[in-house]
Amino acid sequence: MDSFSDLNLFALVARHRNLAAAARELGVTPPAVSKRLAQLERRLGVRLMNRTTRRLSLTPEGELYLSNGSRILDELSELEHLVMQSRGEPTGLLRVNASFGFGRARIAPAVSEFVTRYPAIKILLHLTDRPMSLQDEGFDLGIRFGEVPDARINARLLLENRRMVCASPGYVARHGRPSVPHDLTRHACIVLRENESAYGTWHFSRGKRSETVKVDGALSSNDGGVVLHWALEGRGIVVRSQWEVERHLARGELVTLLDDWALPDANIHAIYLERNQLSVRLRAFVDFLGEFLRRPGGLM
């Protein structure tokens, strides 16, 4: 059992390539992790990692230990999943990655309710401004918007979700409505700077026709909540997801524009690696998440 414990520790440190990050996840001090790694290397009689002040790198022996050890850990995890299936009660730890805005607003409440229903499950919810690699960062599940970029990733559609062009009624009263996408070039547009998409470029389609518009304005931010707040104040026109603006539309705080034009969809998917498809706890959480988000007002 000590060997499996050491292997888990080594895999965790190798994933983070940082003792402090690994120690935080384990709830121990970096010196304790360093000491355990040194003991493992002494027991094996080889150096597994090269240590610098900034980062760790694997030696050839470390690469070998990690690649074969990861396979062993995956097989052990799959065996545990099969055993848990027989008892029907999901247990264990799930590591979930989601974006800051949607994670705070919708995933965190879902997690809270889920662990009440399944008290034997623990969930680590890690929110980031950009999607994290499940493989490299060791997440079991990621919540993603739009198209799933990698065909090797398993994905389940949780909820259909559109992007909308919106502004406050006050802004529309002062500046009028755009009739076609190109009209946006004459309006104050509030731009969200995110991911690797071209800054200030909005893509529209209607039937077989498509149009790309380069928009501009005095305000931009990398935070969706800030951008939405400025739109509610009447500072300009925004593109936001249905889940984020639906309640404001219902209250009359925002109105939609260019309704006969479509933007790239922002459907909400749960993605997970092939090796995790048998996980009882993962399947239970994904099923619950879809149910939670589809409730009346699930986007609000």
C-alpha positions as a Markdown table, in Angstrom:
| # | Residue | x | y | z |
|---|---|---|---|---|
| 1 | Met | 0.0 | 0.0 | 0.0 |
| 2 | Asp | 2.9 | 2.4 | 0.7 |
| 3 | Ser | 4.0 | 1.8 | -3.0 |
| 4 | Phe | 0.6 | 2.8 | -4.3 |
| 5 | Ser | 0.6 | 5.9 | -1.9 |
| 6 | Asp | 4.1 | 6.9 | -3.2 |
| 7 | Leu | 2.9 | 6.4 | -6.8 |
| 8 | Asn | -0.1 | 8.6 | -6.3 |
| 9 | Leu | 2.1 | 11.3 | -4.7 |
| 10 | Phe | 4.6 | 11.2 | -7.5 |
| 11 | Ala | 1.9 | 11.4 | -10.1 |
| 12 | Leu | 0.4 | 14.4 | -8.4 |
| 13 | Val | 3.7 | 16.2 | -8.2 |
| 14 | Ala | 4.5 | 15.3 | -11.8 |
| 15 | Arg | 1.1 | 16.8 | -12.9 |
| 16 | His | 1.7 | 20.1 | -11.1 |
| 17 | Arg | 5.5 | 20.2 | -11.6 |
| 18 | Asn | 5.5 | 22.3 | -8.4 |
| 19 | Leu | 5.9 | 21.1 | -4.8 |
| 20 | Ala | 3.9 | 23.9 | -3.4 |
| 21 | Ala | 0.9 | 23.3 | -5.7 |
| 22 | Ala | 0.9 | 19.6 | -4.9 |
| 23 | Ala | 1.2 | 20.2 | -1.2 |
| 24 | Arg | -1.8 | 22.5 | -1.3 |
| 25 | Glu | -3.9 | 19.9 | -2.9 |
| 26 | Leu | -2.8 | 17.3 | -0.3 |
| 27 | Gly | -3.2 | 19.7 | 2.6 |
| 28 | Val | 0.4 | 19.3 | 3.8 |
| 29 | Thr | 3.6 | 21.4 | 3.7 |
| 30 | Pro | 6.0 | 21.5 | 0.7 |
| 31 | Pro | 8.9 | 20.2 | 2.9 |
| 32 | Ala | 6.7 | 17.1 | 3.7 |
| 33 | Val | 6.2 | 16.4 | 0.0 |
| 34 | Ser | 9.9 | 16.9 | -0.7 |
| 35 | Lys | 10.9 | 14.6 | 2.1 |
| 36 | Arg | 8.4 | 11.9 | 0.8 |
| 37 | Leu | 9.8 | 12.2 | -2.7 |
| 38 | Ala | 13.4 | 11.9 | -1.5 |
| 39 | Gln | 12.4 | 8.7 | 0.4 |
| 40 | Leu | 10.8 | 7.3 | -2.7 |
| 41 | Glu | 14.0 | 8.0 | -4.8 |
| 42 | Arg | 16.2 | 6.4 | -2.1 |
| 43 | Arg | 14.0 | 3.3 | -2.1 |
| 44 | Leu | 14.1 | 3.0 | -5.9 |
| 45 | Gly | 17.8 | 3.9 | -6.1 |
| 46 | Val | 17.2 | 6.5 | -8.9 |
| 47 | Arg | 16.5 | 10.2 | -9.3 |
| 48 | Leu | 13.0 | 10.7 | -10.6 |
| 49 | Met | 13.0 | 14.5 | -10.7 |
| 50 | Asn | 15.3 | 17.4 | -11.4 |
| 51 | Arg | 14.6 | 20.2 | -9.0 |
| 52 | Thr | 15.2 | 23.9 | -9.7 |
| 53 | Thr | 14.0 | 27.0 | -7.7 |
| 54 | Arg | 11.1 | 27.5 | -10.2 |
| 55 | Arg | 10.0 | 24.1 | -11.5 |
| 56 | Leu | 10.5 | 20.4 | -11.5 |
| 57 | Ser | 11.3 | 18.3 | -14.5 |
| 58 | Leu | 11.2 | 14.5 | -14.9 |
| 59 | Thr | 14.3 | 12.5 | -15.5 |
| 60 | Pro | 14.1 | 9.6 | -18.0 |
| 61 | Glu | 13.6 | 7.3 | -15.0 |
| 62 | Gly | 10.8 | 9.6 | -13.8 |
| 63 | Glu | 9.1 | 9.6 | -17.2 |
| 64 | Leu | 9.2 | 5.8 | -17.2 |
| 65 | Tyr | 7.9 | 5.6 | -13.6 |
| 66 | Leu | 5.1 | 8.0 | -14.4 |
| 67 | Ser | 3.9 | 6.5 | -17.7 |
| 68 | Asn | 3.7 | 3.0 | -16.3 |
| 69 | Gly | 2.6 | 4.1 | -12.9 |
| 70 | Ser | -0.3 | 6.1 | -14.4 |
| 71 | Arg | -1.5 | 3.0 | -16.2 |
| 72 | Ile | -1.4 | 1.1 | -13.0 |
| 73 | Leu | -3.3 | 3.8 | -11.2 |
| 74 | Asp | -5.9 | 4.0 | -14.0 |
| 75 | Glu | -6.4 | 0.2 | -13.8 |
| 76 | Leu | -6.8 | 0.3 | -10.1 |
| 77 | Ser | -9.3 | 3.2 | -10.4 |
| 78 | Glu | -11.3 | 1.3 | -13.0 |
| 79 | Leu | -11.3 | -1.8 | -10.7 |
| 80 | Glu | -12.6 | 0.3 | -7.9 |
| 81 | His | -15.3 | 1.8 | -10.1 |
| 82 | Leu | -16.5 | -1.6 | -11.1 |
| 83 | Val | -16.7 | -2.7 | -7.5 |
| 84 | Met | -18.6 | 0.5 | -6.6 |
| 85 | Gln | -21.0 | -0.2 | -9.4 |
| 86 | Ser | -22.0 | -3.4 | -7.7 |
| 87 | Arg | -23.0 | -1.5 | -4.5 |
| 88 | Gly | -24.7 | 1.3 | -6.4 |
| 89 | Glu | -23.5 | 4.1 | -4.1 |
| 90 | Pro | -21.0 | 6.5 | -5.6 |
| 91 | Thr | -18.0 | 7.4 | -3.5 |
| 92 | Gly | -14.6 | 9.0 | -3.8 |
| 93 | Leu | -13.2 | 12.3 | -5.1 |
| 94 | Leu | -14.2 | 14.2 | -8.3 |
| 95 | Arg | -12.0 | 17.0 | -9.6 |
| 96 | Val | -14.1 | 19.4 | -11.7 |
| 97 | Asn | -13.0 | 22.4 | -13.7 |
| 98 | Ala | -15.3 | 25.2 | -14.8 |
| 99 | Ser | -15.2 | 28.9 | -15.7 |
| 100 | Phe | -15.4 | 31.6 | -13.0 |
| 101 | Gly | -18.7 | 33.1 | -14.0 |
| 102 | Phe | -20.7 | 29.9 | -14.7 |
| 103 | Gly | -18.9 | 28.0 | -12.0 |
| 104 | Arg | -19.9 | 30.4 | -9.3 |
| 105 | Ala | -23.4 | 31.0 | -10.5 |
| 106 | Arg | -24.5 | 27.5 | -11.5 |
| 107 | Ile | -21.9 | 24.7 | -10.9 |
| 108 | Ala | -21.2 | 25.6 | -7.2 |
| 109 | Pro | -24.9 | 25.5 | -6.2 |
| 110 | Ala | -25.3 | 22.2 | -8.1 |
| 111 | Val | -22.2 | 20.7 | -6.3 |
| 112 | Ser | -23.6 | 21.8 | -2.9 |
| 113 | Glu | -26.9 | 20.0 | -3.6 |
| 114 | Phe | -25.2 | 17.0 | -5.1 |
| 115 | Val | -23.0 | 16.2 | -2.1 |
| 116 | Thr | -26.1 | 16.5 | 0.1 |
| 117 | Arg | -27.6 | 13.7 | -2.0 |
| 118 | Tyr | -24.4 | 11.7 | -2.1 |
| 119 | Pro | -22.5 | 12.4 | 1.1 |
| 120 | Ala | -19.8 | 9.7 | 0.3 |
| 121 | Ile | -18.5 | 11.8 | -2.6 |
| 122 | Lys | -16.0 | 14.6 | -2.3 |
| 123 | Ile | -15.7 | 17.3 | -5.0 |
| 124 | Leu | -12.8 | 19.6 | -5.7 |
| 125 | Leu | -14.3 | 22.5 | -7.9 |
| 126 | His | -11.5 | 24.4 | -9.5 |
| 127 | Leu | -12.6 | 27.6 | -11.3 |
| 128 | Thr | -10.3 | 29.2 | -13.9 |
| 129 | Asp | -10.5 | 32.0 | -16.5 |
| 130 | Arg | -9.6 | 29.6 | -19.3 |
| 131 | Pro | -10.4 | 25.9 | -19.7 |
| 132 | Met | -7.8 | 23.6 | -18.2 |
| 133 | Ser | -6.5 | 20.3 | -19.8 |
| 134 | Leu | -8.1 | 17.3 | -18.2 |
| 135 | Gln | -5.1 | 15.1 | -19.1 |
| 136 | Asp | -2.4 | 17.5 | -18.0 |
| 137 | Glu | -4.0 | 18.9 | -14.9 |
| 138 | Gly | -5.7 | 15.7 | -13.6 |
| 139 | Phe | -9.3 | 16.8 | -13.7 |
| 140 | Asp | -12.1 | 14.2 | -14.0 |
| 141 | Leu | -14.6 | 16.5 | -15.6 |
| 142 | Gly | -14.7 | 19.9 | -17.4 |
| 143 | Ile | -17.6 | 22.2 | -18.1 |
| 144 | Arg | -17.2 | 23.7 | -21.5 |
| 145 | Phe | -19.2 | 26.1 | -23.8 |
| 146 | Gly | -19.6 | 25.8 | -27.5 |
| 147 | Glu | -18.1 | 23.2 | -29.7 |
| 148 | Val | -16.0 | 20.4 | -28.1 |
| 149 | Pro | -12.5 | 21.0 | -29.6 |
| 150 | Asp | -11.0 | 17.5 | -29.3 |
| 151 | Ala | -12.6 | 14.4 | -30.8 |
| 152 | Arg | -10.7 | 12.2 | -28.3 |
| 153 | Ile | -12.7 | 13.8 | -25.5 |
| 154 | Asn | -16.0 | 12.3 | -24.4 |
| 155 | Ala | -18.7 | 15.0 | -24.2 |
| 156 | Arg | -22.3 | 15.1 | -23.0 |
| 157 | Leu | -24.6 | 18.0 | -23.8 |
| 158 | Leu | -25.9 | 19.3 | -20.6 |
| 159 | Leu | -28.0 | 22.3 | -21.9 |
| 160 | Glu | -28.5 | 24.2 | -25.1 |
| 161 | Asn | -27.4 | 27.8 | -24.6 |
| 162 | Arg | -27.5 | 30.6 | -27.2 |
| 163 | Arg | -25.3 | 33.8 | -27.4 |
| 164 | Met | -27.3 | 37.0 | -27.7 |
| 165 | Val | -26.7 | 40.6 | -28.6 |
| 166 | Cys | -28.1 | 42.8 | -25.9 |
| 167 | Ala | -28.3 | 46.4 | -24.6 |
| 168 | Ser | -30.2 | 48.3 | -22.0 |
| 169 | Pro | -33.5 | 50.0 | -23.0 |
| 170 | Gly | -31.9 | 53.3 | -22.1 |
| 171 | Tyr | -29.0 | 52.7 | -24.5 |
| 172 | Val | -31.4 | 51.8 | -27.3 |
| 173 | Ala | -33.6 | 54.9 | -26.6 |
| 174 | Arg | -30.5 | 57.1 | -26.9 |
| 175 | His | -28.7 | 55.4 | -29.9 |
| 176 | Gly | -31.3 | 53.4 | -31.7 |
| 177 | Arg | -31.3 | 49.7 | -32.8 |
| 178 | Pro | -28.9 | 48.2 | -35.3 |
| 179 | Ser | -30.8 | 46.7 | -38.2 |
| 180 | Val | -27.9 | 44.6 | -39.6 |
| 181 | Pro | -24.7 | 43.4 | -38.0 |
| 182 | His | -22.6 | 46.0 | -39.9 |
| 183 | Asp | -24.5 | 48.7 | -38.0 |
| 184 | Leu | -22.6 | 47.7 | -34.9 |
| 185 | Thr | -19.6 | 49.5 | -36.2 |
| 186 | Arg | -21.4 | 52.8 | -35.4 |
| 187 | His | -22.3 | 51.7 | -31.9 |
| 188 | Ala | -20.4 | 51.6 | -28.6 |
| 189 | Cys | -19.8 | 47.9 | -28.1 |
| 190 | Ile | -18.5 | 46.4 | -24.9 |
| 191 | Val | -16.0 | 43.7 | -25.7 |
| 192 | Leu | -15.0 | 40.7 | -23.6 |
| 193 | Arg | -11.3 | 39.8 | -24.0 |
| 194 | Glu | -11.1 | 36.0 | -23.5 |
| 195 | Asn | -9.6 | 32.8 | -24.7 |
| 196 | Glu | -7.7 | 33.1 | -28.0 |
| 197 | Ser | -10.5 | 34.5 | -30.1 |
| 198 | Ala | -9.8 | 37.6 | -32.2 |
| 199 | Tyr | -10.4 | 40.7 | -30.1 |
| 200 | Gly | -13.6 | 42.5 | -30.9 |
| 201 | Thr | -14.7 | 40.2 | -33.8 |
| 202 | Trp | -18.3 | 39.1 | -33.7 |
| 203 | His | -19.5 | 36.4 | -36.1 |
| 204 | Phe | -23.1 | 36.3 | -37.4 |
| 205 | Ser | -25.1 | 34.0 | -39.6 |
| 206 | Arg | -28.6 | 34.0 | -41.2 |
| 207 | Gly | -29.4 | 31.0 | -43.3 |
| 208 | Lys | -26.5 | 30.5 | -45.7 |
| 209 | Arg | -25.3 | 34.1 | -45.2 |
| 210 | Ser | -22.5 | 34.9 | -42.8 |
| 211 | Glu | -21.1 | 38.2 | -41.7 |
| 212 | Thr | -18.1 | 39.1 | -39.5 |
| 213 | Val | -18.0 | 42.5 | -37.8 |
| 214 | Lys | -15.1 | 44.2 | -36.1 |
| 215 | Val | -16.6 | 46.1 | -33.2 |
| 216 | Asp | -15.1 | 48.7 | -30.9 |
| 217 | Gly | -16.0 | 50.9 | -27.9 |
| 218 | Ala | -14.5 | 52.6 | -24.9 |
| 219 | Leu | -15.0 | 49.7 | -22.5 |
| 220 | Ser | -13.6 | 46.1 | -22.5 |
| 221 | Ser | -12.7 | 43.6 | -19.9 |
| 222 | Asn | -11.6 | 40.0 | -19.4 |
| 223 | Asp | -14.4 | 39.4 | -16.9 |
| 224 | Gly | -17.9 | 38.6 | -18.2 |
| 225 | Gly | -19.6 | 39.9 | -15.1 |
| 226 | Val | -18.0 | 43.3 | -15.5 |
| 227 | Val | -19.0 | 43.5 | -19.1 |
| 228 | Leu | -22.6 | 42.6 | -18.3 |
| 229 | His | -22.7 | 45.2 | -15.5 |
| 230 | Trp | -21.6 | 47.9 | -17.9 |
| 231 | Ala | -24.3 | 46.9 | -20.3 |
| 232 | Leu | -27.0 | 47.1 | -17.6 |
| 233 | Glu | -25.7 | 50.6 | -16.9 |
| 234 | Gly | -26.4 | 51.5 | -20.5 |
| 235 | Arg | -22.7 | 51.8 | -21.6 |
| 236 | Gly | -23.1 | 49.9 | -24.8 |
| 237 | Ile | -24.0 | 46.7 | -26.6 |
| 238 | Val | -22.7 | 43.3 | -25.5 |
| 239 | Val | -22.7 | 39.6 | -26.6 |
| 240 | Arg | -23.5 | 37.4 | -23.7 |
| 241 | Ser | -24.8 | 33.8 | -23.1 |
| 242 | Gln | -28.4 | 33.1 | -22.5 |
| 243 | Trp | -27.8 | 31.7 | -19.0 |
| 244 | Glu | -26.3 | 35.0 | -18.0 |
| 245 | Val | -28.9 | 37.5 | -19.4 |
| 246 | Glu | -32.1 | 35.5 | -19.3 |
| 247 | Arg | -33.2 | 37.0 | -15.9 |
| 248 | His | -32.3 | 40.5 | -17.0 |
| 249 | Leu | -34.4 | 40.1 | -20.2 |
| 250 | Ala | -37.4 | 38.9 | -18.2 |
| 251 | Arg | -37.1 | 41.9 | -15.9 |
| 252 | Gly | -36.8 | 44.3 | -18.9 |
| 253 | Glu | -33.3 | 45.4 | -17.8 |
| 254 | Leu | -31.9 | 44.3 | -21.2 |
| 255 | Val | -33.4 | 43.9 | -24.7 |
| 256 | Thr | -32.1 | 41.6 | -27.5 |
| 257 | Leu | -30.9 | 43.1 | -30.8 |
| 258 | Leu | -30.5 | 41.6 | -34.2 |
| 259 | Asp | -32.9 | 38.7 | -33.3 |
| 260 | Asp | -33.0 | 37.4 | -36.9 |
| 261 | Trp | -29.2 | 36.8 | -36.9 |
| 262 | Ala | -27.5 | 33.9 | -35.0 |
| 263 | Leu | -24.1 | 33.9 | -33.2 |
| 264 | Pro | -22.0 | 30.8 | -32.7 |
| 265 | Asp | -23.8 | 28.6 | -30.1 |
| 266 | Ala | -22.6 | 28.3 | -26.5 |
| 267 | Asn | -24.1 | 24.9 | -25.7 |
| 268 | Ile | -22.9 | 23.7 | -22.3 |
| 269 | His | -21.1 | 20.3 | -22.3 |
| 270 | Ala | -19.6 | 18.1 | -19.7 |
| 271 | Ile | -16.3 | 16.6 | -21.0 |
| 272 | Tyr | -14.3 | 13.8 | -19.6 |
| 273 | Leu | -11.5 | 11.4 | -20.7 |
| 274 | Glu | -12.1 | 8.0 | -22.2 |
| 275 | Arg | -10.7 | 6.2 | -19.2 |
| 276 | Asn | -13.2 | 7.7 | -16.9 |
| 277 | Gln | -16.3 | 6.5 | -18.7 |
| 278 | Leu | -17.0 | 3.7 | -16.2 |
| 279 | Ser | -16.8 | 5.9 | -13.1 |
| 280 | Val | -19.9 | 5.6 | -11.1 |
| 281 | Arg | -19.4 | 8.9 | -9.3 |
| 282 | Leu | -18.7 | 10.7 | -12.6 |
| 283 | Arg | -21.8 | 9.4 | -14.3 |
| 284 | Ala | -23.9 | 10.2 | -11.2 |
| 285 | Phe | -22.6 | 13.8 | -11.2 |
| 286 | Val | -23.0 | 14.4 | -14.9 |
| 287 | Asp | -26.6 | 13.0 | -14.8 |
| 288 | Phe | -27.4 | 15.2 | -11.8 |
| 289 | Leu | -25.8 | 18.3 | -13.4 |
| 290 | Gly | -28.0 | 17.9 | -16.5 |
| 291 | Glu | -31.1 | 17.5 | -14.4 |
| 292 | Phe | -30.1 | 20.5 | -12.2 |
| 293 | Leu | -29.5 | 22.9 | -15.2 |
| 294 | Arg | -32.7 | 21.8 | -17.0 |
| 295 | Arg | -34.9 | 22.7 | -14.1 |
| 296 | Pro | -37.2 | 25.8 | -14.6 |
| 297 | Gly | -35.0 | 28.8 | -14.3 |
| 298 | Gly | -31.9 | 26.5 | -14.5 |
| 299 | Leu | -30.0 | 29.1 | -16.5 |
| 300 | Met | -30.9 | 31.9 | -14.2 |
